[in-house]
């Protein structure tokens, strides 16, 4: 008898899976991340030995942990070719070619005495969706979309409805499309509810899968990092070394990116000028850090507890951002004690912003939401500047008037505010709150013609 345990990486919207054969005392890891301590700790708790690890595809959003597991405990990382089986005592894993998300994508069918028991689908099937097909460029996006269609309608057709499905990509993943939360479903449930299974005509299928939100810039070199092999970190990387205020200031002068991992509220009250606000407690810390900061820049962490700093480090390591120079010892208080200046942001609500628009205040309103959100409706007169575009277009904003920045909830707006300040804007107002309040206030939104 076997069990399957999901080990999520929430900021990525992903999960790895541990297949446990308690009777034989062995385990297999599907799609491991680079921080392998969690797999080893769980194996020790269960009294099992990890024997193999496999990836469903060449990952674009995180560093595979297979080489780390091989180095630490000798797990077998041999590739299983499509159609072949990996024997696991009374179990076996059969590799199925399921292209779409990537050209060589594989799903793994877990067999118990020859009977299908579970499908580890990577991004071929997600809960309520499938993974995007455009990561290899627009020239292959439609070709891979057609492959994804064949995967759903042909390649998986012979598998039973009651088959348990464990997708790696889930809700919150930039690799995913229209997925709902969860990392476990059944093939029958997806066949009856998943819009990609239900879109049996090609044009509606293509229209849905190719209508994608943008993905972080760091994705572009992640496949090559996984192909070549990232440096080994070991079971536990050492904590970021403590740095004095003098050392942090010196690092900034030499080009380091200083990331303040505190909440947006704390950052608004006071922060080191010229730093990035990317709260580690929010959604997708690593994705935004990887999108906004160049991979080759040294990184200094500011704020947070030692546990939060370790979490930030772990998430950065998952995406191969390894140049973490250290963390400011004593946090912002140490910076203030060194007699260095701080900055702050004014804060406001959606209702405040509505009042400014209605009164015709002399100011710029920046909408930091993505293209899809903007197209659904936006405040009259707002300037659309999706968060990762702010550094490239902030110079277009007049410097002699206040700039108020909002998003859907305030989370991305806080990051955008820090980018606007980095770009030289002097009076930045962070607008927080749910943008849906705009409709509650009976205010008209502008919709593109």
N, C-alpha and C positions, 0 to 999 in steps of 0.2 A: 504494500500500500504506500502511496506517495502523498505528499502535500505540496502546495505551492504557496509561497509567501511573497508578497509584494514589498519592495523596499523603495519608497518614493524618493525622488529628488524634486520637491514641490516647486522650487524656483524655476526649474526647467520644464515643469509640466510633464515629467517623465517618471517612469518606475523601472527598476530592475526586478528580476524574479529569481527566487531561490527554489529550485526543485529539490525536495528532501525525500530521500529513501531511507527512512528511519531503520528499517529492518536490516539493511546492508550498511548503514552508517555512512552514507555518502550523499553528496550534494552537487548540483550543477547550477551555475549562475548564468542567467540570460541578460545580455546587454548591461554589464557592470560599468559603473562610473569609476573614476580614477581613485576616489577615496575608499580604499578597500577595507578599512578597519571595520566598517559596519557589516560586511559579509563575514569576515573572520570572527568577529565577536559573536555574531548570530550562530555561526557554525560551532563555535566553542560552547555556547549555551545549549545547543541541541546535541552535542557530543558526536558530530559528524565530521567527515573529511571532505573538503571540496576537491573534486577530481577533474572537472572540466569547466570551461567558460566559453560561451559563444556569443557572437554579435549577429543581430539580424541584418545589419547593413553597416556601411561605412558612415559613421555618424558625422553630421555637420554641426550639431549643437553642443556636443560635449566630448571630452577625451575618454576613449574606451579604457576600462580598467583591466583588460585581459592580460596585458604584459605585466602589470603590477601583481596580479594574482599568480601568474607563472613564476615571477621572481620570488614572491613571498612564500608560497606553499606548493609550488610545482604543479599547478593545475595545467591540464592539457589544453593547448590553444590551437590545435590543428584544425584547419578548415574542413567543414563537412560539405561536400559538393552536392548540388541539387539532385535529389533522387537517392542519395546515399543515407545510411543510418549510422548513428553513433550508439553503440551498445552500452547500456548502463545497468548491467545485471538483469533484473526482470523487466526493466524499462528500456526504451530506446527512443532516440530523437531522430526523426526523419526530416531532412532538409527539403523544403519545397521552394522552388523558384517563384517568387511573387513580386515581379518588378512593378514599378510605378513611382513610388517615393524616390527610389534610386534604381539605376539600371540593373544592378545585381542583387537587389533586395531578396532576402530569404525569410521565410517563416519556418518555425520548427514545430512539427507535429509530434506530440508526446504519445507514444504507444505503450500500452501495458499488455503483454502477452499478445501482441499483434493488433490490439483493439485501440482505435483513436480515443484519447482521453482529454487532450488539451491542445490548443494551438497558441503558440507564442508568435504573435502577428507583427511585432515591431510597429511599423506604420501602415502596413497593408490594409489592416482593419483597425479602426479605433472605435471607441464607444460613441456612436452617433456621427462618425465621420471617417475620413481617411487622411493620410499625410499628403502634404503638398507635392507637386511634381515639377516645380520650377527652380529647384535649387541648383541645377546644373546649367542654367541659362535659358533664355527665351527660345533658343533654337531647338531645345530638346523638350520643352515643357509640354507641348501638345503630344509629341511622340510618347512621352512617359505617361501622360494622361490616358492615352489609348491603351497602354500596357496596364495601367491601374484598372481600367474598365474590364479588360480581359481577365485580370486577376480575380476580380469580384464575380464576374459572370461565367467564367469558364474554368480557371485554374482551381478555384475553391468549390466548384459546383458539386463534386462528389462527396464532400464532407457532410456529416450529419448535423441536423439543426440543434441537437442537444449538446454539441461539442462546446466545452468551455473555451473562451478566448481571452487571452491576456495580452493587451496591447502595451507596448513600451511608451508610445506617445499618448498623451491625454490632454485634458482641458488645460489651457494655459501655455501649451507648447507652441512656439512660433513655427514648428514643423507641421502643425495640425490644421485641419479645416473643419469648422462647425462641430467640433467634438463637445460632448457633455462630459461632466466629471466622472471619474472612475477609471479603473484599470482592470476591470473584469466584466465580461459579458458572455453571451452565447451567440453562436453563429445564427441560430434561428431568430433571436431577438434583433440582431442587426439586419438580417434579411427582411424582416417585417417592419422595421422602423427607421433604419439608417437611410438618409436621402440618397446616398451614393449607390446603395444596392437597389433602391426603388427607381432610380433614374435609368430605365432600361433603353431609352433612346439616346443616341450619342451626343447630339447637340446640347440638350439640357445638361447632360453629364459634364461635357467639356466646359459649358458656361459656368457651372458651379465650381468645378475644381480649379479652373484657371482664374477665377475672381479672388485673388489672394491679397491679404495684408502683407506689408513689407516684413522682411526678416532682418535680424541684426547683422551688421557688417562683418562681425567676427566669423560668421558662418563660412565666409568665402575661402578662408584658409584652413578651416578645421579638418576637412577631409584629408588634406595633404598632411597635416600634423598626425592624424590617425594612421595614415598610410605609412609615413616614415617612422613613426614611433616617438611619442613625447618622452622627455627625460623621466626616469623613474624617481618617485618621491618616497617610496617605502610605506610602511603601514601607517605611520603618523608623522607628518611633516612638523618640524619645530615651529613654535608660535612666532608671530612677527616680532622682531626685536624691538624693545622700547627705544624711542628717540626723544631727545630733548627738543624744546621749542627752537633752539638755535639750529639744530640739525634739520628739523623740518623746514625752517625758513631757507636754509642753505640748499636743501633738496629742491624746493620750489624754484629757486633762482636757477638751478641747473636743469630744470625741465620736468621734474617729477609731477605726477598728477596726484593731488591730495583729495581723497574721497572721504567726505564726512558721512558716516553711516548712521548717525542719529536720526530720530524722527524729523519730518519736515517742520513740525511745530517748534522743536528745539532749535533747528537750524534757522528758522525765521527770527527767533528771538536774538540770536547772536551766533556768528560764525567767523571763521578765518576768511578774509577776502581772497578771492581767486581760487576757491575750492569747489569741488563738485558735491552737490547734495544727492546722494543715492542711498536711501534708507535700507539697511539690511533687513529690517522687519517687514518691508513691503513686498509686493509681488515682483518676481523676476529681477532680483538684485544683479545677478551675474549677467543676465542678458543686457540690461541697460548699461552696466559698466563696460561690457564688451562692445557695445554699440557706440558709446560716447568717448571712450578712452582708447587711444592707439595701443596695440599690443606691445610695442617696443618701449613704452614709457614706464619708468619706475613708478610704483604706486606706494603712497603713504596713507595709512588709515587714521582717521580722527574720530574720537568719540566712541560711545558704546562701552559695554562691559567687556571683560576679557573673553567671555563666552561669545559675545556678539562679534568680536574681532576675529575669533577663531572660525566662526561661521562664515564671515565675509571671506576670510582666507580660503576656506574649504571650497566655497562657491567659485571663487576666482580660479583656484587650481583645477576645478572641474572643466573649465573652458580654456585651460593652458595659459592663463595670465599668471605667470610665475614670478614676475619681477616685483615682488612685494618687499619694499625696502624696510618697512617697519611700521610701528604705530606710535602716535604721539603719547608719551608717558604723562599721565595726569590729565589728558583731554584738554578741552578748551580752557579750563581753569589754569592749566600750566601755561598756555599761550598768553592769557591775560596777565598772569603773574610775571611774564617776561617783558611786560610793558609794550607789547605789540598791539596794533589796532584790531578791532573787530568790526564787522558789518552786521546789518540786520535788514529784514524785509518787512514792509507794511503788509498786513493781511486784510482780507475782505471776503465777503460772501457773494454768492451768485446774485442775491437781491441787491447788494451794494452795486455790483457791476451793472445790473439792469437800470438802477437809478442814474448812473453816470451816462449810460447810453441815451436814456430818455431826456436827460437834461443837456445833452450835447457837450459834455465835459471835454476839454482839450486834453486828450490822452489817446494812447494806442491800446487797443484790446487785442491780445494775441491768443489764438485758439491753438493749443498744443496737441489736439487730438489727431488721429490718423485720417487718411483720405475718406475711408468709408464712413466714419463718424461725422466728419465735416459735411459729406454729401447728404446725410440724413437730416441736416438742419443746423444752423449756427446763428449766432447773434449778429444782427445787422451792423455792418461796418467793421466787423472783426477781421483781423489779418490771420490767414491760415499759415501756421508754421509748425508742422509736426515735430515733436520733441527732438529727434535726431537731426533735423534740418536747422535747428536754431543756430548752431555755431556758423553755418554757412550763409545765413540770411539775416542775422541780427544787425548787420551794418545797414540794412535797409530801413531800420526803425529810427525815427527822429530821436535825437538825444536830448532835445530841449523840452520834452514833455514826459509825464509819467507813462509807464507801460504796465498794464495789468495783464497777467497771464493766467489762463484757466485751462482745464481739461475736462474729463468726465467726472472726476471725483476730487481732484486736488493733488493726487499722488504724482502724476507726470508734470503737473504745473509747477510743483516744488522743484523738481529737477530742472525744468526749463528756466525757472527764475534764476537758479544758480548759473546757468549757461548765459543768460542775458547779462548778468553782472560780470561774468568772465569776459564778455564781449565789450564791456565798457559802459553799459547803460547805468545811469546813476540812481534813478528812482524806480525801483521795481516793486510791484504789488503782487503778492501771491494770493490768487483767488481760490479758495477751497470750497468744498461742498459739491453735491451732486448736480450736474448740469441739467438733469431732468426737472429740477426746480424751476427752470426757465418756463416750462410749460405750465407748471403749477401756479406761477405768477401771472398766467394768462397773457404771456408775451409772445409776439409772433416770431417765429424762426424764419430765416431765409433759406429757401431750398433752391438748388441750381435748376435752371430752366431745362 
